[in-house]
Amino acid sequence: MLSRAFAEEFAGDWLAAWNDRDIDRILSHYADDVVFYSPRIALVMGNDATHVKGKRALQAYWTEALSNARQLFFALDDILVSSDAVTILYTNHREERVAETFVFNEDGEVALSVAAYS
């Protein structure tokens, strides 16, 4: 069972890493075999992908995304806590509301993540 304190610490560091554009710090939260779903992947990568598998693929996607979004900024709206997952609600630099859910493995790393946009 994840605690509120864990969720707040994770969300704070995750958001700060994104706002600092620190790809290594962002990736430090993820398992090597992570699976990430987002409708933005296809737009950024210029293909029809709905998800990426593995930390290396995630790094390639986010490196490309960061290079195309120099003004990127995430502002925290709320944090929701579940038994083994955290959902961060935030507003991005495009004024989109985003819900990103992170499911953690037994090592405390993100094994699955799903991003949904308004």
C-alpha positions as CSV (number, residue, x, y, z in Angstrom):
1,M,0.0,0.0,0.0
2,L,1.4,3.3,-1.1
3,S,1.4,6.2,1.4
4,R,0.3,9.8,0.8
5,A,3.8,10.8,1.8
6,F,5.4,8.5,-0.9
7,A,3.0,9.9,-3.5
8,E,3.7,13.5,-2.6
9,E,7.5,12.9,-2.7
10,F,7.3,11.1,-6.0
11,A,5.1,13.7,-7.6
12,G,7.2,16.6,-6.3
13,D,10.5,15.1,-7.7
14,W,8.9,13.9,-10.9
15,L,7.4,17.4,-11.7
16,A,10.6,19.1,-10.7
17,A,12.7,16.8,-12.9
18,W,10.4,17.6,-15.9
19,N,10.4,21.3,-15.2
20,D,14.2,21.2,-15.0
21,R,14.3,19.2,-18.2
22,D,16.5,16.6,-16.5
23,I,15.9,13.4,-18.5
24,D,18.2,11.3,-16.3
25,R,16.3,12.3,-13.2
26,I,13.0,11.7,-14.9
27,L,14.0,8.2,-16.0
28,S,15.4,7.3,-12.5
29,H,11.8,6.7,-11.4
30,Y,11.2,4.0,-14.1
31,A,11.8,0.2,-14.3
32,D,14.0,-1.0,-17.2
33,D,10.9,-2.8,-18.6
34,V,8.5,0.0,-18.2
35,V,5.5,0.4,-20.5
36,F,4.2,3.9,-21.2
37,Y,1.0,4.8,-23.0
38,S,0.2,8.2,-24.3
39,P,-1.6,9.7,-27.3
40,R,1.3,12.1,-27.7
41,I,3.8,9.4,-28.7
42,A,2.4,9.2,-32.3
43,L,2.4,13.0,-32.6
44,V,6.0,13.4,-31.4
45,M,7.5,10.3,-33.1
46,G,5.6,10.7,-36.4
47,N,4.1,7.2,-36.4
48,D,1.0,5.4,-35.1
49,A,2.5,4.2,-31.8
50,T,0.2,4.1,-28.8
51,H,2.9,3.1,-26.3
52,V,6.6,2.5,-25.8
53,K,8.2,-0.4,-24.0
54,G,11.5,-0.2,-22.1
55,K,13.5,2.6,-20.5
56,R,15.6,3.1,-23.7
57,A,12.5,3.6,-25.9
58,L,11.0,5.9,-23.3
59,Q,14.3,7.9,-23.2
60,A,14.2,8.2,-27.0
61,Y,10.6,9.4,-27.0
62,W,11.1,11.9,-24.2
63,T,14.4,13.3,-25.7
64,E,12.5,14.0,-28.9
65,A,9.5,15.5,-27.0
66,L,11.7,17.8,-25.0
67,S,13.6,19.0,-28.1
68,N,10.2,20.0,-29.6
69,A,8.8,21.7,-26.4
70,R,11.3,24.3,-25.2
71,Q,8.6,26.0,-23.2
72,L,7.5,22.8,-21.3
73,F,6.2,23.3,-17.8
74,F,4.0,21.2,-15.6
75,A,1.9,22.7,-12.8
76,L,0.6,20.4,-10.1
77,D,-3.2,20.3,-9.6
78,D,-3.7,17.2,-7.4
79,I,-2.3,13.8,-6.4
80,L,-4.4,10.7,-6.1
81,V,-3.2,7.6,-4.3
82,S,-4.1,4.0,-4.8
83,S,-2.8,0.7,-3.4
84,D,0.1,0.4,-5.9
85,A,-0.4,3.5,-8.1
86,V,-0.3,7.2,-8.0
87,T,-2.1,9.6,-10.4
88,I,-0.8,13.1,-10.8
89,L,-3.2,15.7,-12.2
90,Y,-1.4,18.6,-13.7
91,T,-1.7,21.4,-16.3
92,N,1.0,21.5,-19.0
93,H,2.5,24.4,-21.0
94,R,-0.3,24.0,-23.6
95,E,-2.9,24.6,-20.9
96,E,-4.1,21.0,-21.2
97,R,-5.2,19.1,-18.1
98,V,-3.4,15.9,-17.8
99,A,-3.9,12.8,-15.6
100,E,-0.9,10.5,-15.5
101,T,-1.1,7.3,-13.6
102,F,2.0,5.4,-12.4
103,V,1.8,1.8,-11.3
104,F,4.8,0.8,-9.2
105,N,6.6,-2.6,-9.0
106,E,7.8,-4.2,-5.8
107,D,11.1,-2.2,-6.1
108,G,9.3,1.1,-6.0
109,E,9.9,1.8,-9.7
110,V,7.3,2.8,-12.2
111,A,6.4,-0.4,-14.2
112,L,3.4,1.0,-16.1
113,S,2.4,4.6,-16.8
114,V,-0.7,5.9,-18.7
115,A,-1.1,9.6,-19.7
116,A,-4.5,11.0,-20.5
117,Y,-5.2,14.5,-21.8
118,S,-8.2,16.8,-21.7
